[in-house]
């Protein structure tokens, strides 16, 4: 992604709407509510928006449009919400990439932490460390040993610089004291294709992406980047259990409003979202994709965002990670 960031920001900033919009049938009247997803359709953020969106529209009595505005590691869609009027008609559905970008792109014309109003946490997603069977590596401890024996010989893929997949591996490298060569791609699909083909050795992947390939034996799970095992893969240890370091890289997903949004609107949205997230069908929909629904108050979500921003800022500095 490094060679393409400037071009992406210049070209995609001119795009007002990508394919993949979804409209929920309104239960009443009112202006459409836009849920801006700063990444392409099919991502975890998109799944959150398209699960929550129709239900939110029904409860508010207005149509909801899910709008994918991808590009520049999510910065284009995020800035669109930062610049949107605080009239209750636009929300951002995002992931912890938001706070990673704060340190990776210090020249952004906005602050992705200070210039958004947290509404609610919606869910957590887990990342698995996987490898190709031909590497002969079967545990995370073996990966650490191989990387220490020949620094840089092993490589890893990511959908691009600054993605959770990339930052998670950098945290793994820093924690385990190893070096693997980073190969950034322009999105998850090509990265996974080359991983399955054996062109790259390892990668962090969301559970719902990795699971089909694990079940067919095309990928080997080495550990989960969480503080506990996951119900979809109970036999896969955490990275700490696998003796590869205490690496918790769980991804949070949540909803934000433009700056200046009135507190009463934020509280109303938060109340509706808590009820939606408690619904059994929403829990089932999320869990089938390897995500766990979890709500919060706006203030608790703000504290989470601020803590995570500082955590990743320290990693960016220690590992000297550059987006450009």
QUIHUKA-V305598 format. One record per pair of residues at least 12 apart in sequence whose ideal C-beta (glycine too) atoms are under 7 Angstrom apart, sorted by the first residue. I is the first residue (numbers start at 1). J is the second residue. D is the distance in Angstrom with one decimal. If there is no record, write none. Layout:
BEGIN
i=I j=J d=D
i=I j=J d=D
END
This chain:
BEGIN
i=1 j=160 d=2.9
i=1 j=161 d=4.9
i=1 j=184 d=4.9
i=1 j=186 d=5.9
i=2 j=161 d=5.3
i=2 j=184 d=6.1
i=2 j=323 d=7.0
i=2 j=324 d=6.5
i=4 j=186 d=6.2
i=5 j=72 d=5.9
i=5 j=323 d=6.1
i=5 j=324 d=5.7
i=8 j=71 d=4.7
i=8 j=72 d=4.7
i=9 j=71 d=6.6
i=9 j=72 d=4.1
i=9 j=75 d=6.7
i=9 j=76 d=6.5
i=12 j=70 d=6.8
i=12 j=71 d=3.1
i=12 j=72 d=6.6
i=12 j=76 d=5.0
i=13 j=76 d=5.6
i=17 j=67 d=5.9
i=18 j=68 d=4.4
i=18 j=69 d=6.4
i=18 j=70 d=6.2
i=20 j=41 d=3.8
i=20 j=68 d=4.7
i=21 j=65 d=5.6
i=21 j=66 d=6.1
i=21 j=67 d=5.8
i=22 j=50 d=5.7
i=22 j=53 d=6.8
i=22 j=66 d=4.5
i=23 j=63 d=5.6
i=23 j=65 d=5.5
i=24 j=53 d=5.8
i=24 j=54 d=3.6
i=24 j=57 d=3.8
i=24 j=58 d=6.8
i=24 j=63 d=6.1
i=24 j=64 d=4.4
i=26 j=57 d=6.1
i=26 j=61 d=6.3
i=26 j=62 d=5.3
i=26 j=63 d=4.4
i=27 j=58 d=4.7
i=27 j=61 d=4.6
i=28 j=61 d=2.8
i=28 j=62 d=6.5
i=29 j=61 d=7.0
i=30 j=61 d=6.1
i=30 j=62 d=3.4
i=31 j=62 d=6.7
i=31 j=89 d=5.4
i=32 j=62 d=6.7
i=32 j=63 d=4.6
i=32 j=64 d=6.8
i=32 j=65 d=5.1
i=33 j=57 d=6.6
i=33 j=60 d=6.7
i=33 j=62 d=5.7
i=33 j=64 d=4.8
i=33 j=89 d=6.0
i=33 j=91 d=6.9
i=34 j=65 d=5.2
i=34 j=67 d=5.4
i=34 j=89 d=6.3
i=34 j=90 d=4.8
i=35 j=49 d=4.7
i=35 j=53 d=5.1
i=35 j=64 d=6.2
i=35 j=66 d=4.9
i=35 j=67 d=6.9
i=35 j=91 d=5.4
i=35 j=93 d=5.4
i=36 j=67 d=5.2
i=36 j=69 d=5.7
i=36 j=77 d=5.1
i=36 j=80 d=5.9
i=36 j=81 d=5.2
i=36 j=90 d=6.5
i=36 j=91 d=6.9
i=36 j=92 d=5.2
i=36 j=93 d=6.9
i=37 j=49 d=5.0
i=37 j=66 d=6.2
i=37 j=67 d=6.8
i=37 j=68 d=5.0
i=37 j=77 d=6.6
i=37 j=93 d=5.3
i=38 j=69 d=5.9
i=38 j=70 d=6.4
i=38 j=74 d=3.8
i=38 j=76 d=6.6
i=38 j=77 d=2.8
i=38 j=78 d=5.2
i=38 j=94 d=6.3
i=39 j=70 d=5.2
i=39 j=74 d=5.9
i=40 j=68 d=6.0
i=40 j=70 d=4.8
i=41 j=68 d=5.5
i=44 j=95 d=6.6
i=44 j=125 d=5.1
i=44 j=206 d=5.9
i=44 j=253 d=6.5
i=44 j=289 d=7.0
i=44 j=291 d=6.4
i=45 j=93 d=5.5
i=45 j=94 d=6.3
i=45 j=95 d=5.2
i=45 j=253 d=6.2
i=46 j=68 d=6.7
i=47 j=289 d=5.5
i=48 j=93 d=5.6
i=48 j=122 d=5.4
i=48 j=123 d=6.1
i=48 j=253 d=5.0
i=49 j=66 d=4.7
i=49 j=93 d=4.3
i=50 j=66 d=5.6
i=51 j=282 d=6.1
i=51 j=285 d=5.0
i=51 j=286 d=6.8
i=52 j=122 d=6.5
i=52 j=273 d=7.0
i=52 j=276 d=5.7
i=53 j=66 d=5.2
i=55 j=276 d=4.8
i=56 j=272 d=6.0
i=56 j=276 d=6.3
i=59 j=272 d=4.8
i=60 j=272 d=6.7
i=73 j=97 d=6.4
i=73 j=101 d=5.7
i=73 j=160 d=6.5
i=73 j=162 d=4.7
i=73 j=163 d=7.0
i=74 j=94 d=6.8
i=74 j=97 d=5.2
i=74 j=98 d=6.7
i=74 j=101 d=6.5
i=75 j=101 d=5.9
i=75 j=105 d=6.4
i=75 j=108 d=6.3
i=78 j=92 d=6.3
i=78 j=94 d=6.7
i=78 j=98 d=6.5
i=78 j=112 d=5.7
i=79 j=110 d=5.7
i=81 j=116 d=6.9
i=81 j=256 d=6.8
i=81 j=258 d=5.6
i=82 j=110 d=4.6
i=82 j=115 d=4.9
i=82 j=116 d=6.4
i=82 j=258 d=6.5
i=82 j=259 d=6.7
i=84 j=258 d=4.6
i=85 j=258 d=6.8
i=86 j=258 d=4.8
i=86 j=259 d=6.6
i=86 j=260 d=3.7
i=86 j=261 d=4.5
i=88 j=261 d=6.9
i=88 j=265 d=4.9
i=90 j=258 d=6.0
i=91 j=119 d=6.9
i=91 j=255 d=5.5
i=91 j=256 d=6.8
i=91 j=257 d=5.7
i=92 j=116 d=6.5
i=92 j=255 d=6.9
i=92 j=256 d=4.3
i=93 j=255 d=5.6
i=94 j=254 d=6.6
i=94 j=256 d=6.3
i=95 j=164 d=6.8
i=95 j=251 d=5.5
i=95 j=252 d=6.9
i=95 j=253 d=5.2
i=96 j=164 d=6.2
i=96 j=251 d=5.3
i=96 j=252 d=5.3
i=96 j=308 d=5.7
i=97 j=162 d=6.6
i=97 j=163 d=6.3
i=97 j=164 d=6.0
i=98 j=112 d=5.0
i=99 j=112 d=6.7
i=99 j=113 d=6.0
i=99 j=305 d=6.0
i=99 j=308 d=4.9
i=99 j=309 d=3.9
i=99 j=312 d=5.8
i=100 j=162 d=5.4
i=100 j=167 d=5.5
i=100 j=312 d=4.8
i=101 j=162 d=6.0
i=102 j=309 d=5.5
i=102 j=313 d=7.0
i=103 j=312 d=6.1
i=103 j=313 d=4.2
i=103 j=316 d=4.2
i=104 j=162 d=4.5
i=104 j=316 d=6.2
i=104 j=321 d=6.7
i=104 j=323 d=4.1
i=105 j=323 d=5.6
i=113 j=305 d=6.0
i=113 j=306 d=6.5
i=113 j=309 d=5.0
i=115 j=259 d=5.2
i=116 j=256 d=4.1
i=116 j=259 d=6.7
i=117 j=256 d=6.1
i=117 j=257 d=4.3
i=117 j=258 d=6.9
i=117 j=259 d=6.2
i=117 j=261 d=4.9
i=117 j=266 d=6.0
i=118 j=254 d=6.7
i=118 j=256 d=5.8
i=118 j=298 d=5.3
i=118 j=301 d=4.1
i=118 j=302 d=4.5
i=118 j=305 d=5.9
i=119 j=255 d=4.4
i=119 j=256 d=6.0
i=119 j=257 d=5.5
i=119 j=266 d=5.7
i=119 j=269 d=5.2
i=119 j=270 d=5.7
i=119 j=273 d=7.0
i=119 j=298 d=5.9
i=120 j=254 d=6.2
i=120 j=255 d=5.5
i=120 j=270 d=5.0
i=120 j=273 d=4.6
i=120 j=295 d=5.5
i=120 j=296 d=5.7
i=120 j=298 d=6.7
i=120 j=301 d=5.9
i=121 j=252 d=6.0
i=121 j=254 d=4.6
i=121 j=294 d=5.8
i=121 j=295 d=6.1
i=121 j=296 d=4.0
i=121 j=301 d=4.8
i=121 j=304 d=6.6
i=122 j=253 d=5.0
i=122 j=254 d=5.4
i=122 j=255 d=6.2
i=122 j=273 d=6.9
i=122 j=277 d=6.3
i=122 j=293 d=6.7
i=122 j=295 d=7.0
i=123 j=253 d=4.7
i=123 j=286 d=5.5
i=123 j=291 d=4.6
i=123 j=292 d=6.0
i=123 j=293 d=4.9
i=123 j=294 d=6.0
i=124 j=250 d=5.2
i=124 j=251 d=6.8
i=124 j=252 d=5.8
i=124 j=291 d=6.6
i=124 j=292 d=5.0
i=124 j=294 d=5.9
i=125 j=206 d=5.8
i=125 j=251 d=4.3
i=125 j=253 d=6.5
i=125 j=290 d=6.3
i=125 j=291 d=4.6
i=126 j=207 d=5.4
i=126 j=224 d=5.7
i=126 j=225 d=6.8
i=126 j=226 d=5.0
i=126 j=230 d=5.4
i=126 j=250 d=5.8
i=126 j=290 d=6.0
i=127 j=164 d=6.5
i=127 j=165 d=6.9
i=127 j=168 d=5.4
i=127 j=204 d=4.5
i=127 j=205 d=6.6
i=127 j=206 d=6.1
i=127 j=225 d=4.6
i=127 j=249 d=5.2
i=127 j=251 d=6.7
i=128 j=204 d=6.8
i=128 j=205 d=5.6
i=128 j=207 d=5.9
i=128 j=210 d=4.9
i=128 j=221 d=5.4
i=128 j=224 d=5.4
i=128 j=236 d=6.9
i=129 j=172 d=6.9
i=129 j=202 d=6.7
i=129 j=204 d=5.6
i=129 j=222 d=4.6
i=129 j=223 d=5.1
i=129 j=225 d=6.6
i=129 j=239 d=6.6
i=130 j=202 d=6.8
i=130 j=203 d=6.0
i=130 j=205 d=5.7
i=130 j=210 d=5.4
i=130 j=219 d=4.5
i=130 j=220 d=6.3
i=130 j=221 d=5.4
i=130 j=222 d=6.4
i=131 j=143 d=6.7
i=131 j=201 d=6.0
i=131 j=202 d=4.6
i=131 j=220 d=5.1
i=131 j=222 d=6.0
i=132 j=195 d=6.2
i=132 j=198 d=4.9
i=132 j=201 d=6.4
i=132 j=219 d=6.8
i=133 j=217 d=6.8
i=133 j=220 d=5.6
i=134 j=198 d=5.1
i=135 j=201 d=5.3
i=138 j=220 d=6.2
i=139 j=222 d=6.1
i=139 j=242 d=5.8
i=140 j=222 d=4.2
i=140 j=223 d=4.2
i=140 j=239 d=5.6
i=140 j=242 d=3.8
i=140 j=244 d=3.6
i=141 j=242 d=5.9
i=141 j=243 d=4.5
i=141 j=244 d=5.9
i=143 j=202 d=6.5
i=143 j=222 d=5.9
i=144 j=176 d=4.8
i=144 j=178 d=5.7
i=144 j=244 d=5.4
i=147 j=178 d=3.7
i=147 j=179 d=6.6
i=147 j=180 d=5.6
i=148 j=178 d=5.5
i=151 j=179 d=4.3
i=152 j=179 d=5.4
i=152 j=181 d=5.3
i=154 j=180 d=4.8
i=154 j=201 d=4.7
i=154 j=202 d=6.7
i=155 j=180 d=5.9
i=155 j=181 d=4.1
i=155 j=183 d=5.3
i=155 j=200 d=5.4
i=155 j=201 d=5.4
i=156 j=169 d=5.2
i=156 j=180 d=4.9
i=156 j=182 d=6.3
i=156 j=183 d=6.8
i=156 j=200 d=6.4
i=156 j=201 d=6.4
i=156 j=202 d=4.5
i=156 j=203 d=5.6
i=157 j=183 d=5.2
i=157 j=185 d=6.1
i=157 j=191 d=4.1
i=157 j=194 d=6.3
i=157 j=195 d=5.5
i=157 j=200 d=4.3
i=157 j=203 d=4.6
i=158 j=182 d=6.7
i=158 j=184 d=5.5
i=158 j=185 d=6.8
i=158 j=191 d=6.5
i=158 j=203 d=6.9
i=159 j=185 d=5.7
i=159 j=187 d=5.2
i=159 j=188 d=4.4
i=159 j=191 d=5.5
i=160 j=184 d=5.1
i=160 j=185 d=6.5
i=160 j=186 d=6.4
i=161 j=184 d=5.3
i=161 j=323 d=5.1
i=162 j=323 d=5.4
i=164 j=249 d=6.9
i=164 j=251 d=5.1
i=165 j=203 d=6.5
i=165 j=204 d=4.6
i=165 j=205 d=6.9
i=166 j=182 d=6.8
i=166 j=184 d=6.8
i=167 j=312 d=6.3
i=167 j=315 d=6.7
i=168 j=204 d=4.4
i=168 j=225 d=5.7
i=168 j=249 d=3.8
i=169 j=204 d=5.5
i=170 j=315 d=6.2
i=170 j=319 d=4.9
i=170 j=321 d=6.2
i=171 j=247 d=5.8
i=171 j=249 d=6.1
i=171 j=315 d=5.7
i=172 j=245 d=6.9
i=172 j=247 d=5.1
i=174 j=315 d=6.6
i=174 j=318 d=6.1
i=174 j=319 d=5.9
i=175 j=245 d=3.7
i=175 j=246 d=7.0
i=175 j=247 d=5.2
i=176 j=244 d=5.7
i=176 j=245 d=4.8
i=180 j=202 d=6.8
i=183 j=200 d=5.6
i=188 j=209 d=6.7
i=191 j=203 d=6.5
i=192 j=209 d=6.7
i=196 j=213 d=6.4
i=196 j=218 d=5.5
i=204 j=225 d=6.6
i=204 j=249 d=6.9
i=206 j=290 d=5.9
i=207 j=230 d=6.2
i=207 j=232 d=5.7
i=207 j=233 d=6.9
i=207 j=290 d=3.0
i=208 j=289 d=4.3
i=208 j=290 d=4.3
i=211 j=232 d=6.3
i=221 j=233 d=6.4
i=221 j=236 d=4.6
i=222 j=242 d=6.6
i=223 j=236 d=6.6
i=223 j=237 d=5.6
i=223 j=238 d=6.1
i=223 j=239 d=4.0
i=223 j=242 d=4.2
i=223 j=244 d=5.9
i=224 j=236 d=5.5
i=224 j=238 d=5.4
i=224 j=239 d=6.9
i=225 j=239 d=5.8
i=225 j=247 d=5.3
i=225 j=248 d=6.3
i=225 j=249 d=3.7
i=225 j=250 d=6.8
i=226 j=238 d=5.8
i=226 j=248 d=6.0
i=226 j=250 d=5.2
i=227 j=248 d=5.3
i=230 j=290 d=6.9
i=232 j=290 d=5.9
i=252 j=304 d=6.4
i=254 j=301 d=5.7
i=255 j=273 d=6.7
i=266 j=298 d=5.5
i=270 j=297 d=6.7
i=270 j=298 d=5.6
i=273 j=295 d=6.2
i=274 j=295 d=4.5
i=277 j=293 d=4.6
i=277 j=295 d=4.5
END
